[in-house]
Amino acid sequence: MNHASAILSCAARGSSTSYHSIARHVKPGSPARPGAVIIYRVLTEPRPEAPDRARKVLRYMPIAIVIAMAYAGIVLFSRWSQTRDIEAKEKAKAAEERKTEEQRALDVVGGTEFNILVFYATPGLVHRGDPVELCYGVANAQTVKIEPDTGREVWPSVNRCIDLKPKKTTTYTLTAQDAHGNTKTAALTLEVH
């Protein structure tokens, strides 16, 4: 076996023999084939450092991944936190607006105060047997009654009308009572011609 084939066979087997020890067997100018000189040059060049660099890079790769994940987590948390704060402010604003609107509606219908809001008839002037609407509205009342008796059921309401057909001029009295026993009255005279 010549020197060149010995070098090739060692390289092919993956021998642990270093390049330099194999290259010692082939010297320039020895009676070997021309390819052996090329193999000698390749074998005597220093080993590339790529595997060591790759190991160094791989050694720091988990740290880089952890840092990237931590950064992504911080960004996502801050955005979630901002969104949550904005939603909480919007809910509080909507609740305040709803409360204000409810207070306005309550004020329109009498607020928290016990009161007779309206008591009227339409039309105000009627002929005998013509239909008339007698309307009333109370705020914070527990019971209401209209005298003389109209034959229609009445109950506390912000705005309710009952149909009547009066035969003569009549004065109607609306009496409302709250939960504490306080009463208020209103009178209405309906002229019949």
PyMOL commands that set and color helices and strands:
alter all, ss='L'
color gray80, all
select helices_A, chain A and resi 3-13+19-24+34-44+50-108
alter helices_A, ss='H'
color red, helices_A
select strands_A, chain A and resi 115-122+125-126+132-139+143-147+160-164+170-177+183-192
alter strands_A, ss='S'
color yellow, strands_A
deselect
rebuild
show_as cartoon
